[in-house]
Amino acid sequence: MESLLIWSIAAIMGIIIFIPYFLKFRKQQKNFIERRKEAETLGIIKPQAQFPFIDDSLCIGCGSCVAACPEGDVLGIVYGKARIINGLRCVGHARCEPACPVGAIKVGLGDISSREDIPILDMDYQTGVPGLFVVGELGGLSLIRNAIAQGKTAVEKIARDAHRSNDPAIKDVLIVGAGPAGLTAALTAQKHNLSYLLVDQQSPGGTILQYPRRKLVMTQPVEIPLYGKLQKSEYSKEALLEIWEKIIDDFDLQIATGHKIASVQKHEDFFLVKNERSEFRARSVVLAMGRRGTPRKLGVPGEDQKKVAYQLIDAKSYTNNHVLVVGGGDSAVEAAVGLARQKGNKVSISYRKSQFFRIKKKNEDRINLLIREGKVQPIFNSNLTEILPDSVRLKTNKAMLDIPNDFVFVFAGGIPPFKMLREMGITFGGDAKPLD
Ligand SMILES: Cc1cc2nc3c(=O)[nH]c(=O)nc-3n(C[C@H](O)[C@H](O)[C@H](O)COP(=O)(O)OP(=O)(O)OC[C@H]3O[C@@H](n4cnc5c(N)ncnc54)[C@H](O)[C@@H]3O)c2cc1C
């Protein structure tokens, strides 16, 4: 009798403890299923750049990958298996990989055979044109640590194979782009005593220069050749740029700025690399040009006015203004958030889709809070049709809107330099002919 009582109490206690977990699990499961359905409709479960690939035969649905991802709902557990919920949010931290206890997840580019935006490269980031390399974000993988690792690997390969140039007019390596990938390539060339030149259209720093002021940059410990380890997991934009500036000074890197490269032609013994006003010769070329290319313009009347910009470096310079931000990605949302926090600004954000769906969780939370507080006015399903001196005109699916305006920030992405790469003879995934 006594043991029955003990068992009954134990069973009741068990149920009391179990029920909240069960309810939480059910709620989470329902949420994941709904988000997965929504993601299917929006087409964001397909690979774009880096992406988590799940091996269903190994996945045990434990959710470690979901918990490990710093970007929010890239992954979820649906019917006992890890599933992509918002693949566009994956920026390649790859924390899910070591978190998975059974090795069922891998972050990468996956099968690129139908990808017209991913160049075909070998293990050393060499293209199909011998001596021509593509490193960093241009190759499809984002993140500073990937850019550093790839810049190093490519130039180490060149150092191993180099038939060094005896002609001082022909460098061993010409590197195009002075972001993290190109700077690392230059350091590696220096380390291996290769003659090299690093050229860029702008000052060194790459995309980091375009980050908003004081942005926190997430990295993982990574070894920079000659310099040593980047130890911390977070740096401010300014601190990171200072490190690169110190590296450039300390190692006296050979950099020429103000050169926007327009073509690379293979000659018998060297590459001829040209822009409008100069040309360079080198035995190998490393393209580290990133993917941002030229900012995409909207092509609307009034876009050539001074009040229209394609990046926002310092939100603090704008107060008491009517501002329109155009776009729905992280850059647009971060700009809208920064501007809405300044005194007296009235910020609207125009996006052609019905909601923000490809932004980081942190940005989503921030913008939603500002929308609820009335500090940002979202105008979904809208297109900017005209920019007037004191206002902007937007077409929504319901009406035409005229709103007062002092500044417009357009974040419609960049036009990546793929055409130029194809002209150099580089093949992309989608260009490859199927094997017989
Ligand atoms: C808003 C934002 C936030 C980010 N936050 C993070 C983060 O927190 N952590 C992280 O790891 N990554 C982050 N990233 C990604 C990271 O910045 C990139 O992956 C990294 O900078 C890529 O380095 P890269 O050297 O390949 O190219 P880039 O840094 O893009 O550098 C390319 C360089 O090539 C030059 N170039 C381009 N075309 C030519 C040409 N024709 N001729 C001459 N020069 C040319 C450009 O001027 C540029 O200097 C972020 C990106 C953005 C946009």
The ligand as a MOL file (V3000), in Angstrom:
LIG
                    3D

  0  0  0     0  0            999 V3000
M  V30 BEGIN CTAB
M  V30 COUNTS 53 58 0 0 0
M  V30 BEGIN ATOM
M  V30 1 C 27.2760 45.2410 -42.9030 0
M  V30 2 C 28.2130 44.0390 -42.8630 0
M  V30 3 C 28.5620 43.4680 -41.6530 0
M  V30 4 C 29.4550 42.3810 -41.5900 0
M  V30 5 N 29.8130 41.8770 -40.3710 0
M  V30 6 C 30.7210 40.8800 -40.3000 0
M  V30 7 C 31.1420 40.3600 -39.0370 0
M  V30 8 O 30.7020 40.8050 -37.9750 0
M  V30 9 N 32.0810 39.3630 -39.0400 0
M  V30 10 C 32.5920 38.8490 -40.1870 0
M  V30 11 O 33.4490 37.9550 -40.1100 0
M  V30 12 N 32.1950 39.3090 -41.3900 0
M  V30 13 C 31.2850 40.3070 -41.4740 0
M  V30 14 N 30.8830 40.7680 -42.7000 0
M  V30 15 C 31.4370 40.1250 -43.9200 0
M  V30 16 C 32.8700 40.5740 -44.1710 0
M  V30 17 O 32.9640 41.9740 -44.1470 0
M  V30 18 C 33.3060 40.0540 -45.5360 0
M  V30 19 O 33.0700 38.6760 -45.6400 0
M  V30 20 C 34.8060 40.3150 -45.7500 0
M  V30 21 O 35.0850 41.6890 -45.6780 0
M  V30 22 C 35.2220 39.7760 -47.1160 0
M  V30 23 O 36.5680 40.1010 -47.3130 0
M  V30 24 P 37.2110 40.1460 -48.7760 0
M  V30 25 O 38.6280 40.5390 -48.5790 0
M  V30 26 O 36.8900 38.9250 -49.5040 0
M  V30 27 O 36.4240 41.3090 -49.5450 0
M  V30 28 P 36.1250 42.8080 -49.1680 0
M  V30 29 O 36.3420 43.0790 -47.7410 0
M  V30 30 O 34.7820 43.0900 -49.7370 0
M  V30 31 O 37.2310 43.6350 -49.9740 0
M  V30 32 C 37.2030 43.7140 -51.3740 0
M  V30 33 C 38.1350 44.8330 -51.8260 0
M  V30 34 O 38.2640 44.7410 -53.2400 0
M  V30 35 C 38.2710 46.0530 -53.7890 0
M  V30 36 N 37.8380 45.9560 -55.1940 0
M  V30 37 C 36.6690 45.4970 -55.6750 0
M  V30 38 N 36.6490 45.5660 -57.0190 0
M  V30 39 C 37.8400 46.1030 -57.3870 0
M  V30 40 C 38.4060 46.4220 -58.6420 0
M  V30 41 N 37.7530 46.2060 -59.8070 0
M  V30 42 N 39.6340 46.9620 -58.6670 0
M  V30 43 C 40.3210 47.2070 -57.5150 0
M  V30 44 N 39.8280 46.9230 -56.2830 0
M  V30 45 C 38.6030 46.3680 -56.2360 0
M  V30 46 C 37.2700 46.8000 -52.9240 0
M  V30 47 O 37.5010 48.2010 -53.0110 0
M  V30 48 C 37.5770 46.2170 -51.5410 0
M  V30 49 O 38.5520 46.9950 -50.8730 0
M  V30 50 C 29.9990 41.8400 -42.7870 0
M  V30 51 C 29.6270 42.4060 -44.0180 0
M  V30 52 C 28.7550 43.4880 -44.0710 0
M  V30 53 C 28.3950 44.0900 -45.4190 0
M  V30 END ATOM
M  V30 BEGIN BOND
M  V30 1 1 1 2
M  V30 2 1 2 3
M  V30 3 2 2 52
M  V30 4 2 3 4
M  V30 5 1 4 5
M  V30 6 1 4 50
M  V30 7 2 5 6
M  V30 8 1 6 7
M  V30 9 1 6 13
M  V30 10 2 7 8
M  V30 11 1 7 9
M  V30 12 1 9 10
M  V30 13 2 10 11
M  V30 14 1 10 12
M  V30 15 2 12 13
M  V30 16 1 13 14
M  V30 17 1 14 15
M  V30 18 1 14 50
M  V30 19 1 15 16
M  V30 20 1 16 17
M  V30 21 1 16 18
M  V30 22 1 18 19
M  V30 23 1 18 20
M  V30 24 1 20 21
M  V30 25 1 20 22
M  V30 26 1 22 23
M  V30 27 1 23 24
M  V30 28 2 24 25
M  V30 29 1 24 26
M  V30 30 1 24 27
M  V30 31 1 27 28
M  V30 32 2 28 29
M  V30 33 1 28 30
M  V30 34 1 28 31
M  V30 35 1 31 32
M  V30 36 1 32 33
M  V30 37 1 33 34
M  V30 38 1 33 48
M  V30 39 1 34 35
M  V30 40 1 35 36
M  V30 41 1 35 46
M  V30 42 1 36 37
M  V30 43 1 36 45
M  V30 44 2 37 38
M  V30 45 1 38 39
M  V30 46 1 39 40
M  V30 47 2 39 45
M  V30 48 1 40 41
M  V30 49 2 40 42
M  V30 50 1 42 43
M  V30 51 2 43 44
M  V30 52 1 44 45
M  V30 53 1 46 47
M  V30 54 1 46 48
M  V30 55 1 48 49
M  V30 56 2 50 51
M  V30 57 1 51 52
M  V30 58 1 52 53
M  V30 END BOND
M  V30 END CTAB
M  END
